[in-house]
Amino acid sequence: MPLWPKLNSLWRSLMERQKVEDDLTNEIRSYCELLEQQKIREGVDPVTARREASIELGGAEKLKEEVRNVRRGAAFDVLGAELRQSLRGLRRNPSLAVLGTTMLSLGMGASIVVFSIFQSALLKPLPFRDSNRLLAIWETRLDRGIDQASFSEANFWDVRSYNHSFSEVGAYHYDEANLTGLGPAEKVVACEVSAGFLRTLGVSPILGRDFSYDDDRGGFRNPVVIIGNKFWKTRFGSDPNILGKALRLNDKAYVVIGVLPPGEPWIDDQLYMPFGYRPDADRDSWEFQVIGRLKPGTTQEAAQVDLAQIAGSLAQSFPEQDKGIGFFFTPSSTWVASQTTRRALWVLLGAVTFLLLIACLNIANLLLARGTARMREIAVRTALGASRARLIRFVMMESLLLNGFGAAAGLFVAYVGIGVIQSLEIRGIPRLADAGLNPWVLAFAVFIALVTGILSGLAPALQAPASGIAAALRDGDRQTSSRGQGRLRNILVTGEVALSFLLLVGGGLLIRSFKELMTVDRGFHTENRLVFTVNMPRSYWERVVGKQFLDRFFERLKANPQVLASGAVNQRPVEGGDPGMGIDTPQSSAKPPWAGWRVVTPGYFAAVGLPLVRGRLFGENDKPVWIPKDVPPYPRRVIISDRLAKQIFKNEDPIGKQVLLWKGQSSGLAEVVGIVGDSRERGLAENPTLTVYLPYGTNALTSEFVVHTRDNPLALVPTIRSLVGELDPNLPISNMRSFDQIVYRSVAPQRLNAVLLSIFGVLALLLATTGIYGVLSYSITRRTPEIGLRVALGATRSNILGMTIRQGLRPALIGALLGAIGAFWLSRYLATLLFGVKPFDALTYLAVAALLLATAALACYIPGRRAMQTDPATALRIE
Amino acid sequence: MPPSNTNLLQGTLDVLILKVLALQPMHGLGISNRIAQVTSNTFLVKPGSLFPALHRMEEAGWLTSSWGESENNRRAKFYRLTAVGRRQLKQETDLWARISAAMARALKAT
């Protein structure tokens, strides 16, 4: 069978290589001898016969090479030989190997870091079954400009019952609870979910059971709880007998019925309690996150039509609350990373691609220069019978090898880099803690090593055999043979400079934008402020205990000489949530502005440094706007922010005027008693918010405390802890931070972007500079005789210096110009990440151009000076 | 085994070698001399094409080789046809007959 000899010969050529080789050598030698004898027999004299036989044979090595190439397994053989050859070549030229590997390891390390973050944030699927059928559903009131709002409880139950598109719809209500009885009191996240919520997500408990539909009868009353995996692990040491145990939450016992599998951080470290249908479910307050799992075969569009019908009937049945209601979906893939985060990560990935490309161009340049230096070696190889394909393979192999080393070193750089970035604990980059050198990232590293290997080997490989053998073998042809190559290297350098320009502009814009962000007028003041959370259980709201605690606490704090001001609010500034309402004058018929509302204690404004613009602040007589049924009505009073006042009252004086709160929902009149300054309450990058401040009281408690201290706010931490413990040992303190830290954390993604992009820019600059330097210094060396001649003919030193610098700067100038055009075109993708800076910021562009050209000039100066010192006598002697 | 008739020249060499070896096992120089002889020196096979062809055909299983003594007592490598090689020769001969007939007709027609 033909298969057998094939395998046999493959085996032989791979395993018995020496034997096969000897055999071939003998065969050729025997052929030669036979030929020689034949010629002698034909009457040729022995010396001539030998020579003729050799000529006819045409070079034993070349012949062997040709035979080897037809042999099976030849590819392996050749590959191995070439690999060894390339390794030898690199070892002979350690500076190339070290320089190349270093450059590549930086470029690749950066790429791998960014890719690993990118992969874990954007590519890793949600740990839920069929997550592509999972949608978040939102209410909308497009007529009022609300395009994405949470659900009201009653609307959720209606959508759940009447839809035909989802196999299950679940709701989730964020809540916190005080956990007592396990060491010191602690605030934990305890969410209420509908019985089908976990089924909708596609998560089943690993221990115990899911909520049954019986659990959700009777609103929020059923005392059972499912715990997240991390919660179970950290607080109960993964106790397998946890089921049936009771947890004391808000002074009530809940029985543990299940434990969830490990998963996303936001489902891991919390508790779940069931909430069920109740006929009197609330339709006013939008507090529920709703998710749905599409039935198999149902499209998102079909579901949209289905829900639009439900919206129509809801709007008819409940005109007061559901007028103009609509529904809106977001796919589950967007749950992990926000649009801005996505954009930021894409920009980083793009930037790092450019950086890698620059490193690639640089390697190509190095290899080209090396190719020129080895012109003779290559010519000799060609003369000895190396085929063009083999020479190309040889150069390619070298490039691939170099890139392989680069990738290996890059993995190390990335390992360190990811560790550093993770240690910064940056909020806003999802799943950062999961990023690492997983198989995906390793595959990416191999992929980029191959791609960059081929890319950087391309130019030198095609260049190598093109030059004439004879010319290369002749001495002293160095000036003539490689003008084309000089041009090619100049083009590569131009590309490097252009790409560096892009990166530097990106980095520069982000730095400028970050500076703008940090110096923008925030409205509030952060220095010497301590912020912490004290959560009070629901029972505190119904009795007077909660308000009593607040009053006593602030009274005791005031007595402390370190405390300048103290107050509290129901949502933490910058980091907290943003409950809102429609608010306007009762007379107005226009669309009411949407403003965030905050319950505050009188001291809050002083504590965060918000100035009073007009009117007065709250006093002891201002009571919560929620008037209990058993209390005689009293006048409601509110304070509004400056922008809101201008928007509602235009040029009128708002003090003493009436406003309608929750306009369009459960409206209620209130009097405006004061106007305070605006603040960037939702984060520095957001516009100052429209805010309504409401007075605190028994049924309006506040959990976020702000204390303005004389000195370092963190020094006050022990005092606060002991004070709270003294007043009420059941209340947990959490999230204790300085206000500065909160702001610092909130801009962490922007800072990371600015820092990373700047690092990339500087690396790019470094690489491009090396490129410029390399090309110029090489060309100076080649032109030494010419320069000598010029000097001999009377060129001054400054003439020579000027000439070389002009020559070196030309690619830099063209590159900078191209880079500016490219940056102008690309920076639009950066626009959404910028704050207070336009994508085409002339200052940034000019600064980058100046930096690039100055560095380039410096890189030219060193070879230029060498040229300047050329001694005509020695230079001409080389010729 | 797909016949390697893609390349006319290569095919020519292969079929000539097969034909020559069909008579008796031969060493390289012998093959080359015999081809020159039977084609009246139309084809002079140089070692540069002979050796790769022999080794390729051996890989393909058409030939086997062994060391032996040449006519004047020199060690030489002898090639002999295998059964597969014989079948191959038959196929190639038929093919050549068809091609040459077709070519002859075509060239006469014009």
Interface residues (C-beta under 8 A of the other chain):
Chain A: P2 W4 P5 K6 S9 D23 N26 E27 I28 S30 Y31 E33 L34 L35 Q37 Q38 E56 L57 G58 K62 L63 E66 V67 N69 V70 R71 R72
Chain B: M1 H27 G28 L29 N33 K46 P47 G48 F51 P52 H55 R56 E58 E59 A60 G61 S70 N72 R74 R75 A76 K77 V84
